């Protein structure tokens, strides 16, 4: 089970790091998505920073800091639950699957951290 946990956490961290990079770079897709969902554009770098910090926290958890793994996964769970709600409220169903998948990865990462 530890191998599966490592794979899930590394994939979750990598995808969140990629997403954070896109946020911090001001990707057109990210900015258009934020605007469509009513998210102020000045929040995008902050949200990217949070995702990047969580990605680092997940990897630190694999290095033995289990409490950081739990905190990062829990933070991502709350973050992406909020993102799903934002998409639902805005009715942007075409882009809603992405945060839903990130939410599932965060929930799985948290479950694995707590089960470990």
C-alpha positions in Angstrom: 0.0 0.0 0.0 2.9 2.4 0.6 3.9 2.3 -3.1 0.4 3.2 -4.1 0.4 6.0 -1.5 3.6 7.4 -2.9 2.3 7.3 -6.4 -0.9 9.1 -5.5 0.9 11.7 -3.5 3.6 12.3 -6.1 0.9 12.7 -8.8 -1.1 15.0 -6.6 1.9 17.1 -5.8 3.1 17.2 -9.4 -0.3 18.3 -10.8 -0.7 20.9 -8.1 2.8 22.2 -8.8 2.0 22.5 -12.5 -1.3 24.3 -11.7 0.5 26.6 -9.3 3.1 27.4 -12.0 0.3 28.2 -14.5 -1.3 30.5 -11.9 1.9 32.3 -11.0 2.8 32.7 -14.7 -0.6 34.3 -15.4 -1.6 31.7 -18.0 -4.4 33.0 -20.3 -6.5 29.9 -19.6 -6.2 30.4 -15.9 -7.1 34.1 -16.1 -10.1 33.5 -18.3 -11.3 30.7 -16.0 -10.9 32.9 -13.0 -12.9 35.7 -14.7 -15.6 33.3 -15.8 -16.0 32.1 -12.2 -16.0 35.5 -10.7 -12.7 35.1 -9.0 -10.8 38.4 -8.8 -7.6 38.2 -10.9 -5.5 39.6 -8.1 -6.3 36.3 -6.2 -4.8 34.1 -8.9 -1.1 34.4 -7.7 -2.2 33.9 -4.1 -4.1 30.7 -5.1 -1.1 29.5 -7.0 1.1 30.1 -4.0 -1.2 28.0 -1.9 -1.3 25.2 -4.3 2.5 25.3 -4.6 3.0 25.3 -0.9 0.6 22.3 -0.6 2.6 20.4 -3.3 5.8 20.9 -1.3 4.0 19.9 1.9 2.9 16.6 0.3 6.4 15.8 -0.8 7.8 16.7 2.7 5.2 14.3 4.1 6.7 11.5 2.0 10.1 12.4 3.4 8.9 11.7 6.9 7.0 14.8 8.0 3.6 13.1 8.2 2.0 16.0 10.0 2.8 18.2 7.0 1.4 15.6 4.6 -1.8 15.6 6.5 -1.9 19.4 6.7 -1.2 19.8 3.0 -3.7 17.2 1.9 -6.4 18.7 4.2 -5.7 22.2 2.9 -6.0 21.0 -0.7 -9.2 19.2 0.2 -10.8 22.5 1.5 -9.3 24.5 -1.4 -10.7 22.3 -4.1 -14.1 21.8 -2.3 -14.3 25.6 -2.5 -13.3 25.5 -6.2 -16.1 23.0 -7.0 -18.6 25.3 -5.2 -17.3 28.3 -7.1 -17.7 26.5 -10.4 -21.2 25.3 -9.4 -22.3 28.8 -8.4 -21.0 30.2 -11.6 -22.5 27.4 -13.7 -19.2 26.8 -15.5 -19.7 23.1 -15.9 -17.3 22.7 -18.8 -14.3 23.5 -16.5 -15.7 22.0 -13.3 -14.3 18.5 -13.8 -10.7 19.7 -13.3 -11.3 20.9 -9.7 -13.4 17.8 -9.0 -10.5 15.6 -10.0 -8.1 17.6 -7.9 -10.5 17.3 -5.0 -10.6 13.5 -5.4 -6.8 13.4 -5.4 -6.6 15.6 -2.3 -9.2 13.4 -0.5 -7.2 10.3 -1.5 -3.9 11.8 -0.3 -5.5 12.8 3.0 -7.0 9.3 3.5 -3.6 7.7 2.7 -1.8 10.0 5.1 -4.2 9.2 7.9 -4.2 5.5 7.1 -0.4 5.3 7.0 
